[in-house]
Amino acid sequence: MYKYDQYDQAMVDARVEEFRDQARRRLEGRLTEDQFKPLRLMNGLYLQLHAYMLRVAIPYGTLDSRQMHALADIADKYDRGYGHFTTRQNIQYNWIKLEDAADILADLAKVEMHAIQTSGNCIRNISSDHFAGAAADEVVDPRPYAELLRQWSSFHPEFSYLPRKFKIAVIASEKDRAAMRLHDIGINIVTNDVGEPGAAFYVGGGMGRTPMIAPCINSFVPLDQLVTYAEACLRVYNRHGRRDNKYKARIKILVHELGAEEYTRQVEAEFAHLLDQGVEPPLAELERIKGYFEDPLFETAADSQIDRIDPDFALWIDRNTVAHKADGYVSAVISLKPVGGIPGDATAEQMRLMADLAKDYSFDELRVMHTQNIVLPHVRKADLHALWTALDAAGLGSPNLDTVEDIIACPGLDYCSLANARSIPVAQKISERFAQTGKTATLGELKLKISGCINACGHHHAGHIGILGVDRKGVENYQLLLGGSEAEDVSLAKITGPGFDENGIVDAVETVTTVYERERADGERFLDTYRRIGMNPFKEALYG
C-alpha cells in the first residue's frame, strides 16, 4: 500500500494546524457558523442532528493494521466507541466535539491519514475495486492509478470550488465491484486489440434526486494520458456546470443537457489543448507509486485443501470468500451486517481485532468495501478456519455476503440532518425477518439498499430491491423500488407504487421475494427474474 513521502506528510501536518486555528476562532466566536462552514467541510466535518460528524478518507479503501488501530483509538477517545464504514470506502464518527476535531486530525496524520476533501464541492475520496490487487479478472491493479489521481486532485487549485461535489472511481475488470458508472467519472482500465492497457472513461453518472448512468465518452485513453483526460473532463464541467441551482449542479446534469456527444467534443478539444501544455505527471512518478503496490510474497505451494466438516464454517466459506489470483489464497469478507445490527458499524474492539487478524493472516492489509463490509484481501486457505473462529466469536462471522441480509443503509434520520426517514430500524427489521424465516439461503444473490432521503447515500436506485424513506405530511413513509444494479449490468430501479409505513415496508420486501420464488427459472437471480417478467406481477402482489 502507498506510504506518505515528505511532501504528503508536510501537507497533512500543515492542514491540521491550519484547521486547529480555524476551530479555535469558531469556538471563541471570532468566526460565525456561516464563515466556518466551508472551512470545516473541506476537512470532513459536518454538523449533524445531534453532534458533529467527521468523515475520514480511506483512499481506494486500503489501510493497514496500524491505521485500523488508530481508527479504533479515535472511536474510544473521541466518539462513543464505534465507527461507521461507508459506501465511499470512508469511515465516519457521529459524536464529535468541535474542540476535539483538530486533535483527531493530528492523530490521523501520525498514521498517514486525513479527512481532507471528504466533503465540500471538490474532488472527493477516490474509490476503487475492494478486491484490487487480488482479483483474478483484473487487467492491472487499479490502485496506483487511483493514487495518482488522489495526488493530482488533492488541493488542486482549479477544482477546489467546483459547482458541486465530485466523485471518481477506478476499476480494472469487466466485473464492476465499485458502482463505477454511477460516479461523476468512472474509469475502467481495459486492453485494446493488441493487448495494450488504456482507460475507458464514463462521465456523468450519479444517484440522488436525478439518478443517471454515465455514458462512455472515450473507450480508450492511453494510460500515460489518464490524468490529462480527467483534467479535461473537469475543466469542461467547471466552465459550464450550474452554480445557480445546487440541484442541477452535478456533472450528470451538464452531460445530459449538453448531450454526451457535445460534452465529449468539448472534452476532446480541451484534452488536445492540455496535451500541448504537458500537464501529465512524469512517468517516473507513476512508477514510484506502483512500487508500493507490488504483490506480497505469496507461498508458491500454499495448501488449497479446506476442511469443511464444520457446517457453519463451510457456509461462511461458500458465502464470504472470493476467488484469488494466487493458488491457495482467497479474499475473506468480514461482514459488518450481523442480524439486527446497524449496517457498516464496527466497535473499537472489533476494529482492533480486524487489525490484528489482518496482520496475522493478510499481509497486514485490509480493505473497506463499497458494500460497507471489510475484506482481508490475501488469506491462505489453510488459515481460514482460525480466522473464521476469531471473527465468529466477535460477532463478525455472519455468512451473508450479497444476500438479502447484506443490506446497504445510510445513517438516516437517526443522525443525518438531511434525512426524511430512518434507515437503520428498517434494515434491522428486514435482516431479522429473513433470518427468522430462513429464506436468505433460498433467495441467493439479492442486493437490498436503503436511503433515508432522496440524496441516495444508501444507493437505493441501484438495489435489486431499493427502499427510499420520504416525509409524507410529517410521517415517515417508505417507497419500494425494484430492478436496480450497480454492477456491470447497471440499471436504475423503478418505484413500484404507493409507499408503506415502517412495518409495511418489511412485509412488502417479503412479498416481493415470495413472487420471485414463485416465478424464477433455474439459476435466475432476483434481478434476472425481475427483468424477465417485469414489474406487474410484483405490483399485483403488493397492491392487489
C-alpha positions as CSV (number, residue, x, y, z in Angstrom):
1,M,0.0,0.0,0.0
2,Y,1.0,3.6,-0.5
3,K,3.3,5.3,2.0
4,Y,3.5,9.1,2.5
5,D,6.6,10.8,1.4
6,Q,7.9,14.0,2.9
7,Y,5.5,16.2,0.8
8,D,2.4,14.2,1.8
9,Q,3.3,14.4,5.5
10,A,4.1,18.1,5.4
11,M,0.9,18.8,3.5
12,V,-1.3,17.0,6.0
13,D,0.5,18.4,9.1
14,A,0.1,21.9,7.8
15,R,-3.6,21.4,7.2
16,V,-4.0,20.1,10.8
17,E,-2.5,23.3,12.2
18,E,-4.5,25.5,9.8
19,F,-7.7,23.8,10.9
20,R,-6.8,24.0,14.6
21,D,-6.6,27.8,14.3
22,Q,-9.9,27.9,12.4
23,A,-11.7,25.8,15.0
24,R,-10.3,27.9,17.8
25,R,-11.6,31.1,16.3
26,R,-15.0,29.5,15.8
27,L,-15.1,28.4,19.5
28,E,-14.1,31.9,20.6
29,G,-16.8,33.4,18.5
30,R,-14.5,35.2,16.1
31,L,-15.9,33.1,13.2
32,T,-19.6,32.8,12.6
33,E,-21.1,29.4,11.6
34,D,-21.6,30.7,8.0
35,Q,-17.9,31.7,7.9
36,F,-16.7,28.4,9.5
37,K,-18.9,26.0,7.5
38,P,-16.9,25.9,4.2
39,L,-13.7,25.6,6.2
40,R,-14.9,22.6,8.3
41,L,-16.5,20.9,5.3
42,M,-13.2,20.9,3.4
43,N,-11.8,19.0,6.5
44,G,-14.7,16.4,6.5
45,L,-16.5,17.9,9.5
46,Y,-20.3,18.0,9.2
47,L,-22.9,19.4,11.7
48,Q,-25.5,16.7,12.0
49,L,-28.7,16.4,14.1
50,H,-27.0,15.7,17.5
51,A,-23.3,16.5,17.1
52,Y,-20.5,17.0,14.6
53,M,-19.7,14.1,12.3
54,L,-16.2,13.6,11.0
55,R,-15.6,11.7,7.8
56,V,-12.1,10.2,7.4
57,A,-10.7,9.4,4.0
58,I,-9.5,5.9,3.2
59,P,-8.2,6.3,-0.3
60,Y,-9.4,3.4,-2.5
61,G,-10.4,1.6,0.7
62,T,-6.8,0.4,1.6
63,L,-5.4,0.5,5.1
64,D,-3.1,-1.4,7.4
65,S,-3.3,-2.7,10.9
66,R,-1.6,0.4,12.4
67,Q,-4.2,2.6,10.7
68,M,-7.1,0.5,11.8
69,H,-5.8,0.5,15.4
70,A,-5.7,4.3,15.2
71,L,-9.3,4.4,13.9
72,A,-10.3,2.3,16.9
73,D,-8.5,4.5,19.3
74,I,-10.2,7.6,17.9
75,A,-13.6,5.8,18.3
76,D,-12.8,5.2,22.0
77,K,-11.2,8.5,22.8
78,Y,-13.3,11.0,20.9
79,D,-16.6,9.2,20.0
80,R,-18.8,6.6,21.6
81,G,-16.7,3.5,20.9
82,Y,-17.6,2.8,17.3
83,G,-17.3,4.0,13.7
84,H,-19.4,3.7,10.6
85,F,-17.9,2.5,7.3
86,T,-19.5,4.0,4.2
87,T,-20.1,3.1,0.6
88,R,-17.4,5.6,-0.4
89,Q,-14.8,3.5,1.5
90,N,-14.5,6.0,4.3
91,I,-15.2,5.9,8.0
92,Q,-17.5,8.3,9.8
93,Y,-17.6,9.2,13.5
94,N,-21.0,10.5,14.6
95,W,-20.4,12.1,18.0
96,I,-17.5,14.5,17.6
97,K,-17.0,17.6,19.7
98,L,-15.6,20.6,17.8
99,E,-13.0,21.2,20.5
100,D,-11.6,17.7,19.8
101,A,-11.6,17.9,16.0
102,A,-8.1,19.2,15.4
103,D,-6.6,16.7,17.8
104,I,-8.4,13.9,15.9
105,L,-6.8,15.2,12.6
106,A,-3.4,15.3,14.3
107,D,-3.8,11.7,15.5
108,L,-4.8,10.7,11.9
109,A,-1.7,12.5,10.5
110,K,0.5,10.3,12.7
111,V,-0.6,7.2,10.8
112,E,-0.7,8.8,7.3
113,M,-4.5,9.5,7.2
114,H,-6.6,12.7,7.0
115,A,-10.1,14.0,6.4
116,I,-9.2,16.4,3.6
117,Q,-11.7,16.8,0.7
118,T,-14.2,14.2,2.2
119,S,-16.8,17.0,1.9
120,G,-17.3,20.2,0.0
121,N,-17.6,21.0,-3.7
122,C,-14.3,19.3,-4.6
123,I,-12.9,16.0,-5.8
124,R,-13.7,13.5,-3.0
125,N,-12.0,10.4,-1.9
126,I,-11.0,8.3,-5.0
127,S,-12.7,4.9,-4.7
128,S,-11.8,1.6,-6.4
129,D,-12.5,-2.2,-6.5
130,H,-12.2,-3.6,-3.0
131,F,-10.6,-6.7,-4.5
132,A,-7.9,-4.7,-6.4
133,G,-4.6,-6.5,-6.5
134,A,-6.2,-9.8,-5.5
135,A,-8.9,-10.4,-8.2
136,A,-8.0,-12.9,-10.9
137,D,-10.0,-11.0,-13.5
138,E,-8.3,-7.6,-13.4
139,V,-6.2,-6.2,-16.2
140,V,-3.8,-4.5,-13.7
141,D,-4.1,-3.4,-10.1
142,P,-6.1,-0.1,-10.5
143,R,-4.9,1.4,-7.2
144,P,-1.7,3.0,-8.4
145,Y,-3.8,5.0,-10.9
146,A,-6.3,5.8,-8.2
147,E,-3.4,7.0,-6.0
148,L,-2.0,9.1,-8.9
149,L,-5.4,10.7,-9.2
150,R,-5.5,11.3,-5.5
151,Q,-2.2,13.2,-5.6
152,W,-3.3,15.2,-8.7
153,S,-6.7,16.2,-7.1
154,S,-5.5,17.0,-3.6
155,F,-5.6,20.8,-3.2
156,H,-5.9,21.2,-6.9
157,P,-6.4,25.0,-7.1
158,E,-8.7,24.9,-10.2
159,F,-11.0,22.3,-8.7
160,S,-11.2,23.3,-5.1
161,Y,-14.6,25.0,-5.5
162,L,-16.5,23.1,-8.2
163,P,-20.2,23.7,-8.9
164,R,-20.9,20.6,-6.8
165,K,-19.1,17.6,-5.1
166,F,-17.3,15.3,-7.5
167,K,-16.7,11.5,-7.2
168,I,-14.3,9.3,-9.2
169,A,-14.0,5.5,-9.2
170,V,-11.3,3.4,-10.9
171,I,-11.6,-0.3,-11.7
172,A,-9.7,-2.7,-13.9
173,S,-12.0,-5.6,-14.8
174,E,-15.1,-6.3,-16.7
175,K,-16.9,-7.1,-13.4
176,D,-17.8,-3.8,-11.7
177,R,-17.5,-4.0,-8.0
178,A,-17.4,-0.2,-7.3
179,A,-20.6,1.1,-9.0
180,M,-18.2,2.8,-11.5
181,R,-20.9,4.0,-13.9
182,L,-22.8,5.7,-11.1
183,H,-19.9,8.1,-10.4
184,D,-19.2,11.6,-11.8
185,I,-16.3,10.0,-13.6
186,G,-15.9,6.2,-13.8
187,I,-12.6,4.8,-15.2
188,N,-12.2,1.2,-16.3
189,I,-8.7,0.1,-17.2
190,V,-9.0,-2.1,-20.3
191,T,-6.8,-3.6,-23.0
192,N,-7.2,-2.9,-26.7
193,D,-7.0,-5.4,-29.6
194,V,-3.2,-5.7,-29.4
195,G,-3.1,-6.1,-25.6
196,E,-2.1,-2.5,-24.7
197,P,-3.7,-1.1,-21.5
198,G,-5.8,2.0,-21.6
199,A,-8.6,3.7,-19.8
200,A,-12.3,3.8,-20.7
201,F,-13.9,7.0,-19.4
202,Y,-17.5,7.1,-18.3
203,V,-18.7,10.6,-17.3
204,G,-22.0,11.9,-15.9
205,G,-23.3,9.2,-13.6
206,G,-24.8,9.6,-10.2
207,M,-27.7,8.9,-7.9
208,G,-29.5,11.5,-5.7
209,R,-32.8,13.1,-6.8
210,T,-31.9,12.7,-10.5
211,P,-30.2,9.3,-11.0
212,M,-28.3,8.8,-14.2
213,I,-25.9,6.1,-15.7
214,A,-22.7,7.5,-17.1
215,P,-22.2,7.1,-20.8
216,C,-18.8,6.1,-22.2
217,I,-17.3,9.2,-23.8
218,N,-13.9,7.6,-24.7
219,S,-13.4,3.9,-24.9
220,F,-9.6,4.0,-24.8
221,V,-7.3,6.7,-23.4
222,P,-3.6,5.7,-23.2
223,L,-2.7,5.3,-19.5
224,D,0.1,7.8,-19.8
225,Q,-2.6,10.4,-20.6
226,L,-5.1,9.4,-17.9
227,V,-4.7,12.4,-15.6
228,T,-4.7,14.8,-18.6
229,Y,-8.0,13.4,-19.8
230,A,-9.5,13.6,-16.3
231,E,-8.4,17.2,-16.1
232,A,-10.1,17.9,-19.5
233,C,-13.3,16.4,-18.2
234,L,-13.2,18.5,-15.0
235,R,-12.3,21.7,-16.9
236,V,-15.4,21.5,-19.1
237,Y,-17.5,20.8,-16.1
238,N,-16.0,23.7,-14.1
239,R,-16.5,26.0,-17.0
240,H,-20.2,25.2,-17.7
241,G,-21.6,23.5,-14.6
242,R,-24.6,25.2,-13.0
243,R,-23.7,27.3,-9.9
244,D,-27.1,29.0,-9.6
245,N,-29.0,25.8,-8.5
246,K,-27.4,23.1,-6.4
247,Y,-30.0,20.6,-7.6
248,K,-28.8,21.0,-11.1
249,A,-25.1,21.5,-10.4
250,R,-23.8,17.9,-10.8
251,I,-21.9,16.9,-13.9
252,K,-24.6,14.4,-14.8
253,I,-26.9,17.4,-15.5
254,L,-24.4,19.1,-17.7
255,V,-23.7,15.9,-19.7
256,H,-27.5,15.4,-20.0
257,E,-28.3,19.0,-21.1
258,L,-25.3,19.4,-23.5
259,G,-25.7,15.8,-24.7
260,A,-23.0,13.2,-24.4
261,E,-21.8,14.0,-28.0
262,E,-21.3,17.7,-27.4
263,Y,-19.8,17.2,-24.0
264,T,-17.3,14.8,-25.5
265,R,-16.5,17.2,-28.3
266,Q,-15.6,19.9,-25.8
267,V,-13.6,17.4,-23.6
268,E,-11.6,16.3,-26.7
269,A,-10.8,19.9,-27.6
270,E,-9.7,20.6,-24.1
271,F,-7.7,17.4,-24.0
272,A,-5.8,18.3,-27.1
273,H,-5.0,21.7,-25.6
274,L,-3.8,20.2,-22.4
275,L,-1.5,17.7,-24.2
276,D,0.3,20.7,-25.7
277,Q,0.7,22.1,-22.1
278,G,2.3,19.0,-20.8
279,V,0.3,18.6,-17.5
280,E,0.6,14.9,-17.2
281,P,2.7,13.8,-14.2
282,P,6.1,12.3,-15.2
283,L,6.1,8.5,-15.8
284,A,8.7,8.2,-13.1
285,E,6.1,9.3,-10.5
286,L,3.7,6.6,-11.6
287,E,6.5,4.0,-11.4
288,R,7.3,5.2,-7.9
289,I,3.7,4.8,-6.9
290,K,3.5,1.3,-8.5
291,G,6.4,0.2,-6.3
292,Y,4.1,0.5,-3.2
293,F,1.5,-1.9,-4.7
294,E,3.7,-4.9,-5.6
295,D,2.2,-8.3,-4.7
296,P,3.1,-9.6,-1.3
297,L,5.2,-12.8,-1.1
298,F,2.6,-15.4,-1.7
299,E,3.5,-19.0,-1.0
300,T,4.1,-20.8,-4.2
301,A,2.7,-24.1,-2.9
302,A,0.1,-23.0,-0.5
303,D,-2.3,-25.7,0.6
304,S,-5.6,-25.5,-1.3
305,Q,-7.5,-28.0,0.9
306,I,-10.2,-26.8,3.3
307,D,-11.7,-29.0,6.0
308,R,-15.4,-28.4,5.6
309,I,-16.6,-30.7,8.4
310,D,-18.0,-27.8,10.5
311,P,-21.2,-26.8,8.6
312,D,-21.2,-23.2,9.9
313,F,-17.6,-22.7,8.8
314,A,-18.5,-24.3,5.4
315,L,-21.4,-21.9,4.9
316,W,-19.1,-19.0,5.7
317,I,-16.6,-20.2,3.2
318,D,-19.2,-20.6,0.5
319,R,-20.7,-17.1,1.0
320,N,-17.9,-14.9,2.3
321,T,-14.8,-15.9,0.5
322,V,-13.9,-14.8,-3.0
323,A,-11.5,-16.4,-5.5
324,H,-8.0,-15.1,-5.6
325,K,-5.4,-14.7,-8.4
326,A,-2.9,-16.8,-6.3
327,D,-3.4,-20.5,-5.8
328,G,-4.0,-21.4,-2.2
329,Y,-5.4,-18.0,-1.3
330,V,-8.8,-16.3,-1.1
331,S,-10.2,-12.8,-0.2
332,A,-12.1,-13.2,3.0
333,V,-15.0,-10.8,3.6
334,I,-15.8,-9.7,7.2
335,S,-19.4,-8.9,7.5
336,L,-20.4,-5.7,9.4
337,K,-24.1,-6.8,9.0
338,P,-25.0,-9.1,11.9
339,V,-28.7,-10.0,12.2
340,G,-30.4,-7.0,13.8
341,G,-27.2,-4.9,13.6
342,I,-26.5,-1.5,12.1
343,P,-25.0,-1.9,8.6
344,G,-21.5,-0.7,8.4
345,D,-20.9,-0.1,12.1
346,A,-17.9,-1.6,14.0
347,T,-16.9,-1.2,17.6
348,A,-13.4,-0.2,18.6
349,E,-12.9,-3.7,19.9
350,Q,-13.9,-5.2,16.6
351,M,-11.7,-2.8,14.7
352,R,-8.7,-3.8,16.8
353,L,-9.5,-7.5,16.2
354,M,-9.7,-6.9,12.4
355,A,-6.4,-5.1,12.5
356,D,-4.7,-7.9,14.4
357,L,-6.2,-10.6,12.0
358,A,-5.0,-8.6,9.0
359,K,-1.5,-8.6,10.4
360,D,-1.6,-12.3,11.2
361,Y,-3.4,-13.6,8.1
362,S,-3.5,-11.0,5.3
363,F,0.0,-9.4,4.9
364,D,-1.1,-6.5,7.2
365,E,-3.7,-5.2,4.8
366,L,-7.4,-4.5,5.0
367,R,-9.9,-3.0,2.6
368,V,-13.1,-1.1,3.2
369,M,-15.6,-2.4,0.8
370,H,-18.1,-0.4,-1.2
371,T,-20.8,-2.6,0.5
372,Q,-19.9,-1.4,4.0
373,N,-18.0,-4.5,4.9
374,I,-14.3,-5.2,5.4
375,V,-12.2,-7.6,3.4
376,L,-8.9,-9.2,4.1
377,P,-7.6,-9.5,0.5
378,H,-4.9,-12.1,0.8
379,V,-5.7,-15.0,3.1
380,R,-4.2,-18.5,2.9
381,K,-6.9,-21.2,2.7
382,A,-5.0,-23.0,5.4
383,D,-5.7,-20.1,7.8
384,L,-9.4,-19.7,7.1
385,H,-10.7,-21.8,10.0
386,A,-8.6,-19.9,12.6
387,L,-9.7,-16.6,11.0
388,W,-13.4,-17.6,11.0
389,T,-13.2,-18.8,14.6
390,A,-11.9,-15.5,15.8
391,L,-14.4,-13.5,13.7
392,D,-17.4,-15.6,14.8
393,A,-16.5,-15.1,18.4
394,A,-16.5,-11.3,17.9
395,G,-19.8,-11.1,16.1
396,L,-18.1,-10.6,12.7
397,G,-18.7,-14.0,11.2
398,S,-22.1,-13.6,9.6
399,P,-22.2,-15.6,6.3
400,N,-24.3,-13.1,4.3
401,L,-22.2,-11.6,1.5
402,D,-24.5,-10.4,-1.3
403,T,-27.7,-11.8,0.4
404,V,-30.8,-10.0,1.4
405,E,-29.2,-9.6,4.9
406,D,-26.1,-7.8,3.5
407,I,-28.0,-4.5,3.4
408,I,-26.5,-1.2,2.5
409,A,-28.1,1.6,4.5
410,C,-27.3,5.3,5.2
411,P,-27.4,6.6,8.8
412,G,-30.8,8.2,8.0
413,L,-32.9,10.3,10.4
414,D,-31.2,8.8,13.5
415,Y,-28.1,11.0,12.7
416,C,-28.4,13.0,9.4
417,S,-29.9,16.5,9.3
418,L,-30.8,16.0,5.6
419,A,-32.8,12.8,6.1
420,N,-36.6,12.5,6.0
421,A,-36.9,9.0,7.5
422,R,-34.9,6.4,9.5
423,S,-33.0,3.8,7.6
424,I,-31.4,1.8,10.4
425,P,-34.5,0.4,12.1
426,V,-35.8,-0.7,8.7
427,A,-32.5,-2.5,7.9
428,Q,-32.6,-4.2,11.3
429,K,-36.1,-5.4,10.9
430,I,-35.6,-6.8,7.4
431,S,-32.5,-8.7,8.4
432,E,-34.3,-10.1,11.5
433,R,-37.3,-11.1,9.4
434,F,-35.3,-13.1,6.8
435,A,-33.1,-14.7,9.4
436,Q,-36.2,-15.9,11.2
437,T,-37.9,-17.2,8.1
438,G,-34.8,-18.9,6.9
439,K,-35.3,-17.6,3.3
440,T,-31.9,-16.0,3.0
441,A,-30.3,-19.2,1.7
442,T,-33.0,-19.9,-0.8
443,L,-33.1,-16.4,-2.3
444,G,-29.4,-16.4,-3.3
445,E,-27.9,-13.1,-4.6
446,L,-30.2,-10.3,-3.7
447,K,-28.9,-6.8,-3.1
448,L,-31.1,-4.5,-0.9
449,K,-30.2,-0.9,-0.3
450,I,-31.9,1.7,1.9
451,S,-31.7,5.6,1.8
452,G,-33.3,7.9,4.3
453,C,-33.8,10.7,1.8
454,I,-33.6,11.5,-1.9
455,N,-29.8,12.2,-1.7
456,A,-29.4,8.4,-2.0
457,C,-26.4,7.8,0.2
458,G,-27.8,4.3,0.7
459,H,-27.8,3.8,-3.1
460,H,-31.5,2.7,-3.3
461,H,-31.6,3.4,-7.0
462,A,-29.0,0.7,-7.5
463,G,-30.6,-2.0,-5.4
464,H,-32.2,-5.2,-6.8
465,I,-34.6,-4.0,-4.1
466,G,-34.4,-0.4,-3.1
467,I,-36.1,1.5,-0.3
468,L,-36.4,5.3,-0.1
469,G,-37.6,7.0,3.0
470,V,-39.7,10.1,2.5
471,D,-41.7,12.6,4.6
472,R,-45.4,12.2,3.9
473,K,-47.2,15.0,5.8
474,G,-44.9,14.6,8.8
475,V,-45.0,10.8,8.8
476,E,-42.1,8.6,7.7
477,N,-43.1,6.7,4.5
478,Y,-41.1,4.2,2.5
479,Q,-41.1,3.8,-1.3
480,L,-40.2,0.4,-2.7
481,L,-38.1,0.2,-5.9
482,L,-37.2,-2.8,-8.0
483,G,-34.7,-3.7,-10.7
484,G,-31.6,-1.6,-9.9
485,S,-28.0,-2.7,-10.3
486,E,-24.6,-1.0,-9.7
487,A,-22.6,-3.8,-11.3
488,E,-21.5,-4.2,-14.9
489,D,-25.2,-4.8,-15.8
490,V,-26.0,-1.4,-14.4
491,S,-29.6,-0.2,-14.2
492,L,-31.8,2.1,-12.2
493,A,-34.6,0.8,-10.0
494,K,-38.2,1.8,-10.6
495,I,-40.8,2.7,-7.9
496,T,-43.5,0.1,-7.5
497,G,-46.3,2.4,-6.4
498,P,-47.5,4.0,-3.2
499,G,-45.3,3.8,-0.1
500,F,-45.5,1.9,3.1
501,D,-45.0,2.6,6.8
502,E,-42.1,1.1,8.7
503,N,-43.7,-2.3,9.3
504,G,-45.4,-2.4,6.0
505,I,-42.2,-2.0,4.1
506,V,-40.7,-5.0,5.8
507,D,-43.8,-7.0,4.8
508,A,-43.6,-5.6,1.2
509,V,-40.0,-6.8,0.8
510,E,-41.1,-10.3,1.9
511,T,-44.0,-10.2,-0.5
512,V,-41.6,-9.3,-3.4
513,T,-39.3,-12.2,-2.6
514,T,-42.2,-14.6,-2.5
515,V,-43.2,-13.5,-6.0
516,Y,-39.6,-14.1,-7.0
517,E,-39.5,-17.6,-5.5
518,R,-42.7,-18.5,-7.4
519,E,-41.7,-17.1,-10.8
520,R,-37.9,-17.7,-11.1
521,A,-36.4,-20.0,-13.6
522,D,-33.5,-22.3,-12.8
523,G,-30.4,-20.3,-12.0
524,E,-32.0,-16.9,-12.1
525,R,-31.1,-14.2,-9.6
526,F,-33.8,-12.0,-8.3
527,L,-32.7,-9.3,-10.8
528,D,-32.8,-11.8,-13.7
529,T,-36.4,-12.8,-12.9
530,Y,-37.5,-9.2,-12.5
531,R,-36.0,-8.3,-15.9
532,R,-37.7,-11.2,-17.5
533,I,-41.3,-10.9,-16.0
534,G,-41.4,-7.1,-15.4
535,M,-43.0,-5.1,-12.7
536,N,-46.6,-6.1,-13.0
537,P,-46.5,-9.4,-11.1
538,F,-44.8,-7.7,-8.2
539,K,-47.3,-4.8,-8.2
540,E,-50.3,-7.1,-8.2
541,A,-48.9,-9.0,-5.2
542,L,-48.2,-5.7,-3.4
543,Y,-51.3,-3.7,-4.1
544,G,-53.9,-6.2,-5.5
